[in-house]
């Protein structure tokens, strides 16, 4: 073996974990499936979002890491990494750019009795500026919903909120809780309008962004 001047310090590695928060993104995919629920049959839409280039301008505070987990002090708090000026270090969030995250799904109930359960999907349509036809029913104004296709949304801008979701792996669900294998998946749990965001081409949003 040959000696080198290179070193490794896990607490100051270049690794930055994903942080919960709201980020600009573009729709990179959409899928749908039919399900049966207690409220009747429904179509579930799942959208995938690619984090936009603009996030490279965001700053993320740096904390000491123990591998891929935060190092905690005796009080269970994250340990900040300080710079020479006595301030906590921060780094640009280039590690987030181009990453894809799936949402938790939007249900569309076809039965008029479950119309009120379509609010979340209706808000999704509003986010993307989809114009809907209005009808009068029993003295009320209702919105006639439409079903989204790939060409309707891929490349569209939106702000997405990421949050961690813990789950037990399929292979260990049947085991006692102490033996179950728990994982964390980051999901989009809210989609909001990105007023200044620009629609990009489907080819552009499906390509990897070089960061």
Backbone as numpy.savetxt, mean C-alpha at the origin, in Angstrom:
# Nx Ny Nz CAx CAy CAz Cx Cy Cz
42.65 -16.47 2.49 41.80 -15.28 2.49 42.69 -14.03 2.49
42.15 -12.95 1.96 42.90 -11.69 1.89 42.26 -10.66 2.81
43.07 -9.92 3.49 42.57 -8.87 4.37 42.08 -7.68 3.55
41.18 -6.92 4.16 40.61 -5.77 3.48 40.32 -4.69 4.51
40.12 -3.48 4.04 39.75 -2.38 4.94 38.24 -2.28 5.09
37.49 -3.09 4.34 36.02 -3.05 4.41 35.55 -3.59 5.74
34.47 -2.98 6.27 33.88 -3.42 7.54 32.38 -3.52 7.39
31.72 -4.09 8.41 30.25 -4.13 8.44 29.78 -3.75 9.83
28.86 -2.79 9.90 28.24 -2.38 11.15 26.74 -2.43 10.92
26.08 -3.46 11.47 24.65 -3.64 11.21 23.79 -2.47 11.62
24.23 -1.70 12.59 23.42 -0.57 13.08 23.45 0.60 12.11
24.42 0.62 11.19 24.53 1.75 10.26 24.45 1.28 8.82
23.84 0.12 8.59 23.74 -0.40 7.23 22.82 0.48 6.40
22.88 0.29 5.11 22.05 1.11 4.22 20.60 0.69 4.19
20.25 -0.39 4.90 18.88 -0.88 4.88 17.93 0.06 5.60
16.86 0.43 4.91 15.79 1.21 5.53 14.50 0.40 5.42
13.79 0.19 6.53 12.54 -0.57 6.49 11.41 0.27 5.91
10.34 -0.41 5.55 9.13 0.28 5.12 8.50 0.95 6.33
8.04 2.18 6.14 7.36 2.91 7.21 5.89 3.10 6.83
5.01 2.94 7.83 3.61 3.25 7.60 3.48 4.72 7.24
2.60 5.03 6.30 2.42 6.42 5.90 1.67 6.51 4.59
1.51 7.72 4.11 0.79 7.98 2.87 1.76 8.44 1.79
1.68 7.81 0.62 2.65 8.05 -0.45 1.94 8.24 -1.79
2.54 9.06 -2.69 2.01 9.15 -4.04 2.35 7.90 -4.83
1.43 7.46 -5.66 1.63 6.21 -6.40 0.80 6.22 -7.69
0.99 5.19 -8.50 0.18 5.00 -9.71 -0.34 3.57 -9.71
-1.54 3.38 -10.21 -2.10 2.04 -10.32 -1.27 1.25 -11.32
-0.80 0.06 -10.90 0.00 -0.77 -11.79 -0.72 -2.05 -12.19
-1.87 -2.33 -11.57 -2.62 -3.52 -11.94 -3.95 -3.58 -11.23
-4.84 -4.42 -11.76 -6.16 -4.61 -11.15 -6.62 -6.03 -11.43
-7.27 -6.63 -10.45 -7.84 -7.97 -10.62 -9.21 -7.99 -9.98
-10.02 -8.96 -10.36 -11.35 -9.09 -9.77 -11.72 -10.55 -9.61
-12.58 -10.81 -8.63 -13.05 -12.16 -8.42 -14.45 -12.11 -7.82
-15.21 -13.17 -8.02 -16.56 -13.26 -7.48 -16.53 -14.02 -6.16
-17.24 -13.49 -5.16 -17.28 -14.15 -3.86 -18.72 -14.18 -3.35
-18.97 -15.09 -2.42 -20.25 -15.12 -1.73 -20.07 -14.61 -0.31
-20.95 -13.74 0.14 -20.86 -13.19 1.49 -22.22 -13.30 2.17
-22.26 -12.99 3.46 -23.53 -13.00 4.19 -24.50 -11.96 3.64
-23.92 -10.92 3.01 -24.75 -9.85 2.44 -25.11 -10.14 0.99
-24.73 -11.32 0.49 -25.05 -11.68 -0.88 -23.80 -11.73 -1.75
-23.96 -12.06 -3.03 -22.82 -12.16 -3.93 -22.17 -10.79 -4.17
-20.86 -10.80 -4.37 -20.14 -9.54 -4.58 -18.96 -9.78 -5.52
-18.57 -8.71 -6.19 -17.33 -8.71 -6.97 -16.29 -7.96 -6.15
-15.12 -8.56 -5.99 -14.05 -7.92 -5.23 -12.97 -7.47 -6.19
-12.65 -6.18 -6.14 -11.58 -5.62 -6.95 -10.35 -5.40 -6.07
-9.21 -5.88 -6.54 -7.93 -5.61 -5.87 -7.04 -4.82 -6.81
-6.57 -3.67 -6.34 -5.67 -2.84 -7.13 -4.25 -2.94 -6.57
-3.29 -2.87 -7.46 -1.88 -2.81 -7.07 -1.35 -1.43 -7.44
-0.57 -0.84 -6.54 -0.05 0.51 -6.74 1.48 0.50 -6.71
2.07 1.23 -7.65 3.52 1.39 -7.69 3.87 2.75 -7.12
4.75 2.78 -6.11 5.14 4.03 -5.48 5.86 4.92 -6.48
5.47 6.21 -6.50 5.93 7.14 -7.54 7.33 7.68 -7.28
7.94 8.19 -8.34 9.29 8.76 -8.27 9.39 9.89 -7.25
8.28 10.61 -7.05 8.30 11.75 -6.14 8.70 11.37 -4.71
8.54 10.10 -4.36 8.86 9.67 -3.00 10.37 9.74 -2.73
11.17 9.77 -3.79 12.63 9.89 -3.61 12.98 11.21 -2.93
12.07 12.18 -2.96 12.31 13.47 -2.31 11.89 13.45 -0.84
11.20 12.39 -0.41 10.80 12.26 0.99 12.03 11.87 1.83
12.00 12.24 3.11 13.07 11.87 4.03 12.52 10.90 5.09
13.34 9.90 5.45 12.96 8.95 6.48 13.98 9.00 7.61
13.49 9.12 8.84 14.37 9.11 10.00 15.04 7.75 10.14
16.29 7.75 10.58 17.07 6.52 10.68 17.16 6.07 12.14
16.90 4.78 12.35 17.01 4.16 13.66 17.95 2.97 13.57
18.54 2.61 14.69 19.43 1.46 14.71 18.64 0.19 14.40
19.28 -0.71 13.63 18.62 -1.92 13.21 19.32 -3.14 13.79
18.53 -4.17 14.07 19.05 -5.48 14.45 18.62 -6.43 13.34
19.46 -6.54 12.32 19.06 -7.27 11.12 18.01 -6.47 10.38
16.81 -7.05 10.23 15.72 -6.36 9.54 14.68 -5.80 10.51
14.99 -5.83 11.79 14.08 -5.31 12.80 14.72 -4.11 13.50
13.86 -3.22 14.02 14.37 -2.09 14.79 15.00 -2.58 16.09
16.13 -1.97 16.47 16.70 -2.23 17.76 15.96 -1.37 18.79
15.56 -1.97 19.91 14.76 -1.26 20.92 15.58 -1.06 22.19
15.31 0.06 22.88 15.98 0.31 24.16 15.21 -0.38 25.28
15.62 -0.13 26.53 15.00 -0.80 27.68 13.53 -0.43 27.85
13.12 0.68 27.25 11.72 1.12 27.34 10.88 0.66 26.15
11.52 -0.12 25.26 10.80 -0.61 24.08 10.69 0.41 22.97
11.48 1.49 23.04 11.45 2.53 22.01 12.58 2.32 21.00
12.36 2.75 19.77 13.38 2.65 18.73 14.56 3.57 19.08
15.75 3.12 18.73 16.97 3.86 19.06 17.40 4.69 17.86
17.35 6.03 17.97 17.70 6.87 16.81 19.20 6.85 16.52
19.54 7.00 15.25 20.93 7.17 14.84 21.19 8.67 14.75
22.18 9.15 15.49 22.46 10.58 15.56 23.65 10.94 14.68
23.64 12.15 14.15 24.77 12.62 13.36 25.72 13.45 14.25
26.76 14.01 13.62 27.76 14.75 14.38 27.23 16.03 15.01
26.09 16.51 14.55 25.50 17.73 15.11 24.51 17.43 16.23
24.40 16.16 16.59 23.49 15.79 17.66 22.04 15.70 17.22
21.81 15.64 15.91 20.46 15.51 15.37 20.28 14.12 14.77
19.04 13.65 14.75 18.78 12.33 14.20 19.00 12.34 12.69
19.66 11.30 12.21 19.92 11.20 10.78 18.63 10.92 10.02
18.61 11.36 8.77 17.51 11.03 7.87 18.10 10.74 6.49
17.38 9.95 5.73 17.84 9.59 4.39 16.68 9.70 3.40
17.00 9.96 2.13 15.94 10.00 1.12 15.30 8.61 0.97
14.01 8.61 0.69 13.27 7.35 0.62 13.32 6.73 -0.77
14.50 6.67 -1.33 14.65 6.07 -2.67 14.34 4.57 -2.65
14.44 3.95 -1.47 14.18 2.51 -1.38 12.71 2.17 -1.60
11.83 3.18 -1.55 10.41 2.93 -1.74 9.97 3.09 -3.19
10.73 3.84 -3.96 10.33 4.16 -5.34 10.25 2.88 -6.19
9.14 2.74 -6.89 8.96 1.62 -7.80 8.44 0.35 -7.15
8.23 0.36 -5.84 7.73 -0.83 -5.16 6.22 -0.94 -5.32
5.74 -2.16 -5.48 4.32 -2.42 -5.67 3.67 -2.90 -4.38
2.48 -2.36 -4.11 1.72 -2.77 -2.93 0.26 -2.99 -3.33
-0.31 -4.05 -2.81 -1.69 -4.41 -3.12 -2.63 -3.84 -2.07
-3.82 -3.50 -2.49 -4.79 -2.99 -1.51 -5.56 -4.15 -0.88
-6.43 -3.81 0.08 -7.16 -4.82 0.82 -8.45 -5.24 0.13
-8.75 -4.64 -1.01 -9.91 -5.06 -1.78 -11.10 -4.12 -1.61
-11.86 -4.00 -2.69 -13.07 -3.18 -2.71 -14.24 -4.06 -3.17
-15.25 -4.19 -2.31 -16.40 -5.05 -2.61 -17.48 -4.26 -3.36
-18.07 -4.94 -4.34 -19.21 -4.37 -5.07 -20.36 -5.36 -4.97
-21.42 -4.98 -4.24 -22.59 -5.83 -4.07 -23.64 -5.47 -5.12
-24.09 -6.47 -5.85 -25.06 -6.21 -6.92 -26.48 -6.09 -6.41
-26.77 -6.69 -5.25 -28.11 -6.65 -4.67 -28.38 -5.24 -4.14
-29.48 -4.63 -4.57 -29.80 -3.26 -4.15 -29.98 -3.16 -2.64
-30.33 -4.26 -1.98 -30.50 -4.25 -0.53 -29.17 -4.00 0.18
-28.05 -4.27 -0.52 -26.71 -4.06 0.06 -26.02 -2.85 -0.56
-26.82 -1.97 -1.16 -26.27 -0.81 -1.85 -25.37 0.03 -0.95
-25.77 0.18 0.32 -24.99 1.01 1.23 -23.60 0.47 1.52
-23.40 -0.83 1.28 -22.09 -1.44 1.52 -21.10 -1.14 0.40
-21.58 -0.46 -0.65 -20.72 -0.14 -1.79 -20.01 1.21 -1.64
-20.11 1.80 -0.46 -19.54 3.14 -0.27 -18.04 3.18 -0.59
-17.29 2.19 -0.11 -15.83 2.22 -0.31 -15.48 2.15 -1.79
-16.22 1.32 -2.54 -15.98 1.23 -3.99 -16.40 2.53 -4.67
-17.52 3.10 -4.22 -17.97 4.38 -4.78 -16.91 5.46 -4.57
-16.30 5.49 -3.39 -15.25 6.47 -3.12 -14.03 6.23 -4.01
-13.75 4.96 -4.31 -12.64 4.65 -5.23 -12.92 5.23 -6.61
-14.14 5.07 -7.09 -14.52 5.65 -8.39 -14.37 7.17 -8.36
-14.76 7.80 -7.27 -14.62 9.25 -7.15 -13.15 9.66 -7.18
-12.30 8.87 -6.52 -10.87 9.17 -6.50 -10.30 9.26 -7.91
-10.77 8.37 -8.79 -10.26 8.34 -10.15 -11.09 9.17 -11.13
-12.02 9.95 -10.58 -12.79 10.87 -11.41 -13.76 10.20 -12.35
-14.27 9.04 -11.98 -15.23 8.32 -12.84 -16.61 8.96 -12.70
-17.17 9.38 -13.82 -18.50 10.00 -13.80 -19.57 8.91 -13.85
-20.56 9.04 -12.98 -21.61 8.03 -12.87 -22.96 8.61 -13.23
-23.82 7.77 -13.77 -25.19 8.18 -14.06 -26.00 8.16 -12.76
-26.90 9.12 -12.65 -27.77 9.20 -11.48 -29.18 8.78 -11.85
-29.85 8.14 -10.88 -31.23 7.71 -11.08 -32.04 8.04 -9.83
-33.35 8.16 -10.01 -34.25 8.38 -8.87 -34.89 7.05 -8.50
-34.85 6.72 -7.23 -35.48 5.49 -6.75 -36.09 5.75 -5.39
-37.42 5.59 -5.31 -38.15 5.81 -4.05 -37.86 7.19 -3.46
-37.75 8.18 -4.33 -37.53 9.54 -3.86 -36.08 9.86 -3.53
-35.19 8.89 -3.72 -33.78 9.10 -3.45 -32.97 9.10 -4.75
-31.89 9.86 -4.75 -30.98 9.86 -5.89 -29.90 8.81 -5.66
-29.79 7.87 -6.59 -28.78 6.82 -6.46 -27.79 6.93 -7.61
-26.59 6.40 -7.37 -25.54 6.41 -8.38 -25.46 5.02 -9.01
-25.49 4.97 -10.33 -25.37 3.70 -11.03 -23.88 3.38 -11.19
-23.39 2.40 -10.42 -21.97 2.09 -10.41 -21.53 1.39 -11.70
-20.27 1.51 -12.02 -19.67 0.81 -13.16 -18.54 -0.06 -12.63
-18.19 -1.09 -13.39 -17.11 -1.99 -13.01 -15.84 -1.59 -13.76
-14.78 -1.46 -13.02 -13.52 -0.98 -13.59 -12.80 -2.07 -14.37
-12.18 -1.66 -15.48 -11.30 -2.52 -16.25 -9.88 -1.95 -16.18
-8.91 -2.74 -16.62 -7.51 -2.34 -16.54 -7.26 -1.00 -17.23
-7.86 -0.84 -18.42 -7.61 0.40 -19.18 -8.20 1.64 -18.50
-9.10 1.44 -17.54 -9.71 2.56 -16.83 -8.81 3.14 -15.75
-7.92 2.32 -15.19 -7.19 2.77 -14.00 -5.66 2.64 -14.05
-5.13 1.71 -14.85 -3.67 1.51 -14.83 -2.98 2.79 -15.31
-2.06 3.27 -14.50 -1.36 4.52 -14.78 -1.96 5.73 -14.08
-3.14 5.56 -13.45 -3.79 6.67 -12.76 -3.07 6.99 -11.45
-2.97 8.30 -11.10 -2.30 8.68 -9.85 -3.23 8.63 -8.65
-2.66 8.38 -7.48 -3.43 8.39 -6.23 -2.45 8.45 -5.07
-2.94 8.96 -3.94 -2.20 8.84 -2.69 -2.66 7.55 -2.03
-1.71 6.74 -1.55 -2.07 5.48 -0.90 -1.48 5.46 0.50
-2.26 4.93 1.43 -1.77 4.79 2.80 -1.38 3.34 3.03
-0.13 3.13 3.46 0.38 1.79 3.73 0.29 1.48 5.22
-0.13 0.27 5.53 -0.14 -0.19 6.93 0.22 -1.67 6.95
0.84 -2.13 8.05 1.22 -3.54 8.14 0.03 -4.42 8.50
0.00 -5.60 7.92 -1.07 -6.56 8.22 -0.42 -7.89 8.57
-0.66 -8.37 9.79 -0.06 -9.63 10.23 -0.98 -10.80 9.88
-0.37 -11.93 9.52 -1.15 -13.11 9.18 -0.35 -14.36 9.51
-1.06 -15.46 9.69 -0.43 -16.75 9.97 -0.28 -17.49 8.64
0.87 -18.09 8.42 1.08 -18.83 7.18 0.12 -20.02 7.10
-0.24 -20.35 5.89 -1.22 -21.43 5.68 -0.74 -22.75 6.28
0.55 -23.02 6.19 1.08 -24.30 6.65 1.08 -24.44 8.17
0.94 -23.31 8.90 1.00 -23.39 10.37 -0.30 -22.99 11.05
-1.35 -22.75 10.28 -2.62 -22.34 10.88 -3.16 -23.38 11.85
-2.93 -24.64 11.57 -3.50 -25.72 12.38 -2.69 -25.99 13.65
-1.53 -25.34 13.77 -0.66 -25.59 14.92 -1.06 -24.74 16.12
-0.61 -25.13 17.33 -0.85 -24.27 18.51 -0.26 -22.89 18.26
-0.84 -21.89 18.90 -0.44 -20.51 18.65 1.06 -20.29 18.83
1.65 -20.94 19.82 3.08 -20.75 20.08 3.96 -21.30 18.96
3.38 -22.16 18.11 4.16 -22.77 17.02 3.80 -22.19 15.66
2.86 -21.28 15.63 2.44 -20.69 14.35 3.49 -19.71 13.84
3.58 -19.66 12.53 4.54 -18.76 11.88 3.79 -17.51 11.41
4.11 -16.37 12.04 3.45 -15.11 11.72 4.30 -14.29 10.76
3.66 -13.72 9.76 4.35 -12.87 8.79 3.66 -11.50 8.75
4.34 -10.54 8.17 3.76 -9.21 8.00 3.75 -8.83 6.53
2.61 -8.40 6.05 2.48 -7.92 4.68 2.05 -6.47 4.72
2.64 -5.65 3.86 2.25 -4.24 3.79 1.16 -4.09 2.75
0.05 -3.49 3.18 -1.12 -3.34 2.31 -1.54 -1.88 2.23
-2.19 -1.55 1.13 -2.81 -0.24 0.96 -4.19 -0.32 1.60
-4.43 0.50 2.64 -5.73 0.46 3.30 -6.57 1.71 3.03
-6.00 2.66 2.30 -6.78 3.85 1.92 -6.23 4.42 0.62
-7.14 4.84 -0.24 -6.76 5.45 -1.52 -7.43 6.81 -1.60
-6.63 7.85 -1.87 -7.15 9.20 -1.94 -6.69 9.88 -3.24
-7.38 10.93 -3.59 -7.06 11.64 -4.82 -5.72 12.37 -4.70
-4.91 12.25 -5.73 -3.64 12.98 -5.83 -3.89 14.09 -6.84
-4.27 15.24 -6.34 -4.75 16.33 -7.19 -3.73 16.73 -8.25
-2.45 16.82 -7.90 -1.44 17.27 -8.85 -0.77 16.12 -9.59
-1.18 14.89 -9.30 -0.57 13.73 -9.94 -0.95 13.62 -11.41
-0.04 13.12 -12.21 -0.26 12.97 -13.65 -0.43 11.49 -14.00
-1.35 11.24 -14.91 -1.53 9.88 -15.41 -0.34 9.52 -16.29
0.20 8.32 -16.10 1.31 7.86 -16.92 0.85 6.65 -17.74
1.62 6.29 -18.75 1.22 5.21 -19.66 1.34 3.87 -18.95
0.52 2.90 -19.35 0.61 1.56 -18.74 2.01 0.96 -18.89
2.67 1.20 -20.02 4.02 0.66 -20.21 4.98 1.26 -19.19
4.81 2.54 -18.90 5.71 3.22 -17.98 5.52 2.72 -16.55
4.30 2.49 -16.15 4.05 2.10 -14.77 4.42 0.63 -14.53
4.50 -0.15 -15.59 4.85 -1.55 -15.43 6.35 -1.80 -15.53
7.09 -0.79 -15.95 8.55 -0.92 -16.01 9.15 -0.64 -14.65
10.28 -1.26 -14.36 10.98 -0.98 -13.11 11.62 0.40 -13.18
11.50 1.19 -12.09 12.10 2.51 -12.03 13.50 2.37 -11.46
14.51 2.91 -12.13 15.92 2.65 -11.75 16.38 3.38 -10.50
15.95 2.91 -9.31 16.44 3.43 -8.04 16.95 2.27 -7.21
